[in-house]
Amino acid sequence: MHPIRKQRLFMVLFIVIFSSIAIGLIVFVLRENLNLFYPPSKIASGEVPHNVNIRGGGCVRPGSVHRSTENLDVNFIITDGSADVKVFFSGILPDLFSEGEAAVVNGKINDKGEFMASEVLAKHDENYVPPEVAESMQKAGGDHQKTCEKLNYVR
């Protein structure tokens, strides 16, 4: 084989191997950081993986927020109108977090089936609803705004 062809062949092989390794690492990292959204009805039915980071959301059921007097532990219930999920969180809740309003929680379902949140996100104004929450509540049989308003009246 001619030396120039041999050099080109090694260069092409190097590029193919290097790009394959780079793509493999990128896919591995993205898979580890993937955060899928699940509505409360799917979480309650057990369709979600345990001990994997997920995102859930819905309306915070009025009267369900319970704060610990000794530390920053909080538990509350999120609902999409058809199912409820109890969420446990240890930390400071956002200022806009309130009962009867939409919230999104990031965390894991433990082996007991409890949602252990590592982050709680609240809507940023009175007209905003996270798209995932609005879509899941629509699938559950209604408009998100009407469901949250109905929850506010049923205290």
C-alpha positions in Angstrom: 0.0 0.0 0.0 1.2 3.4 -0.9 2.4 5.5 2.2 -0.1 8.3 1.4 -3.0 5.9 1.2 -1.9 4.2 4.4 -1.8 7.6 6.1 -5.2 8.6 4.9 -6.6 5.2 6.0 -5.3 5.7 9.5 -6.7 9.2 9.6 -10.1 8.0 8.5 -10.0 5.2 11.1 -9.0 7.6 13.8 -11.8 10.0 13.0 -14.4 7.2 12.9 -13.2 5.8 16.2 -12.9 9.2 17.9 -16.4 10.3 16.8 -17.9 7.0 17.9 -16.4 7.4 21.3 -17.6 11.0 21.5 -21.2 10.1 20.5 -21.2 7.2 22.9 -20.2 9.5 25.8 -22.8 12.1 24.8 -25.6 9.5 24.7 -24.5 8.1 28.1 -24.5 11.6 29.8 -27.8 12.6 28.3 -29.4 9.3 29.4 -28.3 9.9 33.0 -29.7 13.5 33.0 -33.0 12.6 31.3 -35.9 13.9 33.4 -39.3 12.6 32.1 -42.6 14.2 33.2 -45.4 12.0 34.7 -48.8 13.2 35.7 -50.1 12.2 39.2 -52.5 9.6 37.7 -49.5 7.7 36.2 -47.5 8.1 39.4 -50.4 6.8 41.6 -51.0 3.8 39.3 -47.4 2.7 39.6 -46.4 3.2 36.0 -43.3 5.2 36.8 -39.8 3.8 37.5 -38.6 3.7 41.1 -35.4 5.4 42.2 -35.0 7.3 38.9 -35.2 11.1 38.6 -38.6 12.1 37.2 -40.7 15.2 37.1 -44.3 15.3 38.2 -46.9 18.1 38.5 -50.4 19.2 39.1 -52.4 21.3 41.5 -51.5 21.4 45.1 -54.6 20.2 46.9 -55.9 22.8 49.4 -55.4 21.8 53.0 -52.8 19.2 52.2 -49.6 21.2 53.0 -48.1 20.2 56.3 -44.9 21.8 57.5 -42.7 20.3 60.3 -42.2 22.5 63.3 -38.7 21.1 63.9 -37.0 21.4 60.5 -37.7 22.3 56.8 -39.6 19.2 56.0 -42.9 19.7 54.1 -45.4 17.3 52.6 -48.3 18.0 50.4 -50.5 16.4 47.8 -50.5 17.2 44.1 -53.4 16.2 41.9 -54.5 16.2 38.3 -58.2 15.9 39.2 -58.3 12.1 38.9 -55.5 10.9 41.2 -53.5 12.3 44.2 -49.8 11.9 45.0 -48.2 12.7 48.3 -44.9 14.6 48.0 -42.2 14.9 50.6 -39.8 17.7 50.4 -37.1 19.0 52.7 -36.1 22.6 52.0 -37.4 26.0 51.4 -40.5 26.2 49.2 -40.6 28.9 46.4 -42.4 32.1 47.4 -45.1 31.6 44.8 -45.9 28.1 46.1 -49.4 27.9 47.5 -52.4 25.6 47.9 -54.7 25.3 44.9 -52.0 26.4 42.5 -50.0 24.5 39.9 -46.6 23.1 40.9 -43.9 20.9 39.4 -41.8 18.7 41.5 -38.5 17.0 40.6 -37.4 13.9 42.5 -37.6 10.1 42.8 -40.2 7.6 43.8 -38.8 5.5 46.6 -39.4 1.8 47.2 -42.4 2.6 49.4 -44.1 4.5 46.4 -43.6 7.9 48.0 -42.5 10.9 45.9 -39.3 12.3 47.4 -38.9 15.7 45.8 -35.5 17.3 45.5 -36.9 20.5 43.9 -40.3 22.2 43.9 -41.1 24.7 41.2 -44.1 27.0 41.3 -45.7 29.0 38.6 -44.3 32.5 38.1 -47.6 34.5 37.6 -51.3 33.9 37.9 -51.8 33.1 34.2 -48.9 30.6 33.7 -49.2 26.9 33.9 -46.4 24.5 33.1 -47.2 22.9 29.7 -46.8 19.4 31.1 -49.2 20.1 33.9 -51.8 21.6 31.6 -51.6 18.7 29.2 -51.8 16.0 31.9 -54.8 17.7 33.5 -56.5 18.0 30.1 -56.0 14.3 29.5 -57.4 13.5 33.0 -60.7 15.1 32.0 -60.6 18.8 32.3 -59.0 22.2 32.1 -56.2 22.8 34.5 -57.6 26.2 35.5 -61.1 24.8 36.2 -59.6 21.9 38.2 -57.5 24.2 40.4 -60.4 26.6 40.9 -62.6 23.7 41.8 -60.0 22.5 44.3 -59.9 26.0 45.8 -63.7 26.0 46.4 -63.7 22.5 47.9 -61.7 23.1 51.1 
